[in-house]
């Protein structure tokens, strides 16, 4: 009988220890989630700021048409700076196509880079993005002070920059659209308003 009582006490003690451990772990998960909260595109301080008018460019596209950026347009423009040699850029091309299809006529995705046209035409065909405008302009990249890739800039219908930053995932691309909808400069500003204003 004594053994049964002792084993029952030991079992209840183990249950209480496990309850305390689950509570502590759930608290740590909450703290960890706060530290790694969903982050948007990483904004760099260089180049035109969110809220500024986008630099005006009229450039030839690899499609053969001429494209005007930085003025009024019928849709928002997601300008995506990439390199065909960049593995993350390649990974994001299908994501951009999916995002473009989901947003419909309210968004135009435009690819931008610099270098030899034949190399980029070949990449366009392999990536199956012949239906998208693809600009080759070193001046465009310099105007936005692009130093790392892949980089995206969201320009609204009035030609105002509504979001920008270094992007590595679909979530970071979507954060640009979300920031525009919430009327904030970035997801960081929304999640951490004191840090962004500091």
C-alpha positions in Angstrom: 0.0 0.0 0.0 2.9 2.3 0.9 4.5 1.7 -2.5 1.2 2.6 -4.3 1.0 5.9 -2.4 4.6 6.7 -3.0 4.3 5.9 -6.8 1.1 8.0 -6.9 2.9 11.0 -5.3 5.9 10.6 -7.7 3.6 10.5 -10.7 1.7 13.6 -9.6 5.1 15.3 -9.0 6.2 14.3 -12.6 2.9 15.7 -14.0 3.4 19.0 -12.2 7.0 19.2 -13.5 5.7 18.6 -17.0 3.0 21.2 -16.7 5.6 23.7 -15.5 7.9 22.8 -18.5 5.1 23.2 -21.0 4.3 26.6 -19.6 7.9 27.7 -19.7 8.3 26.4 -23.3 5.2 28.2 -24.5 6.4 31.4 -22.9 9.8 31.0 -24.7 8.0 30.3 -28.0 6.1 33.5 -27.5 9.3 35.5 -26.9 11.0 33.9 -29.9 8.0 34.7 -32.1 8.3 38.4 -31.0 12.0 38.4 -31.9 11.5 36.8 -35.3 8.1 38.5 -36.1 7.3 38.5 -39.8 9.7 41.0 -41.4 9.1 42.8 -44.6 11.5 43.8 -47.3 14.7 45.2 -45.8 14.8 48.9 -46.6 18.2 50.5 -47.4 18.6 54.1 -46.6 20.1 55.0 -49.9 18.1 56.2 -52.9 14.7 57.9 -53.1 12.7 57.5 -49.9 9.2 56.0 -49.5 6.8 58.8 -50.2 9.0 60.5 -52.7 8.1 60.8 -56.4 9.8 58.0 -58.3 12.6 59.1 -60.7 11.1 59.5 -64.2 12.5 57.2 -66.9 11.3 56.3 -70.4 13.2 53.2 -71.4 13.1 50.5 -74.1 12.0 47.1 -73.0 13.3 43.8 -74.3 9.8 43.3 -75.5 10.5 46.0 -78.1 8.1 48.5 -76.5 9.0 51.7 -74.7 8.1 51.9 -71.0 7.6 55.0 -68.9 8.3 54.8 -65.1 7.8 57.4 -62.5 4.7 59.1 -63.8 1.0 58.5 -63.6 -0.1 55.0 -64.7 -3.1 52.8 -64.8 -1.8 50.4 -62.2 0.8 50.1 -59.4 4.2 49.0 -60.6 6.5 46.5 -58.9 9.9 47.1 -60.2 12.1 44.0 -59.5 15.8 44.4 -59.9 17.5 41.1 -60.6 20.5 39.3 -62.1 20.2 36.1 -64.1 23.2 34.8 -62.2 21.5 35.3 -58.8 19.9 32.1 -57.5 17.5 33.9 -55.2 16.4 36.1 -58.1 15.6 33.0 -60.1 13.7 31.5 -57.2 11.5 34.6 -56.9 10.5 34.8 -60.6 7.7 32.2 -60.3 6.6 33.9 -57.1 6.4 37.3 -59.0 4.4 35.6 -61.7 2.0 34.2 -59.1 1.8 37.5 -57.3 1.0 39.3 -60.6 -1.7 36.8 -61.4 -3.2 37.2 -57.9 -3.2 41.0 -58.0 -4.7 41.2 -61.5 -4.8 44.6 -63.3 -4.0 46.5 -60.2 -0.3 45.5 -60.4 2.3 45.5 -63.2 5.5 43.6 -62.6 8.5 45.0 -64.4 11.9 43.3 -64.3 15.1 45.4 -64.4 18.8 44.7 -64.7 21.8 45.8 -66.8 24.2 44.1 -69.1 24.2 42.4 -72.4 20.7 42.2 -74.1 21.3 38.7 -75.6 22.2 37.2 -72.2 19.0 38.7 -70.7 16.8 37.6 -73.7 18.0 34.1 -73.1 17.2 34.3 -69.4 13.7 35.7 -70.3 13.0 32.7 -72.4 14.2 30.2 -69.9 12.3 31.9 -67.1 9.2 32.2 -69.3 8.7 35.9 -68.6 8.4 37.1 -72.2 5.0 38.6 -71.4 6.6 41.0 -68.8 8.5 44.2 -69.5 12.2 43.7 -68.9 14.4 46.8 -68.7 18.1 47.0 -69.1 19.4 50.2 -67.7 22.4 51.0 -65.5 21.0 54.5 -64.9 17.8 53.1 -63.5 19.7 51.0 -60.9 21.9 54.0 -60.0 18.9 56.2 -59.5 17.5 53.8 -56.9 21.0 53.1 -55.5 20.7 49.4 -55.9 23.7 47.7 -54.2 22.3 44.2 -53.5 19.9 41.9 -55.3 17.1 41.0 -55.5 15.6 44.4 -54.8 12.0 45.5 -55.3 10.4 49.0 -55.5 6.6 49.5 -55.4 5.4 52.6 -57.3 1.8 53.6 -57.0 -0.5 54.9 -59.8 0.5 58.5 -59.1 4.3 57.7 -59.5 5.0 57.8 -55.8 7.3 55.2 -54.1 5.1 53.3 -51.7 7.6 50.5 -50.6 11.1 49.2 -51.4 13.7 46.9 -50.1 15.8 43.8 -50.4 13.6 40.8 -50.9 14.3 37.1 -50.5 10.9 35.5 -50.2 7.2 35.8 -51.2 6.4 37.2 -47.7 8.9 40.0 -48.2 7.4 40.8 -51.6 3.9 40.8 -50.3 5.0 43.0 -47.4 5.5 45.9 -49.9 1.8 45.6 -50.9 0.7 45.3 -47.3 2.7 48.3 -46.3 1.0 50.3 -49.1 -2.4 49.1 -48.0 -1.6 50.1 -44.3 -0.1 53.4 -45.5 3.2 52.8 -43.7 6.7 52.9 -45.2 7.5 49.3 -44.3 6.4 46.2 -42.3 9.0 47.1 -39.7 7.4 50.5 -39.2 4.0 48.7 -38.6 5.3 46.0 -36.3 7.8 48.2 -34.4 6.6 51.9 -34.7 9.0 53.1 -32.0 12.0 51.5 -33.6 11.1 52.8 -37.1 10.6 56.4 -35.7 13.8 56.4 -33.7 
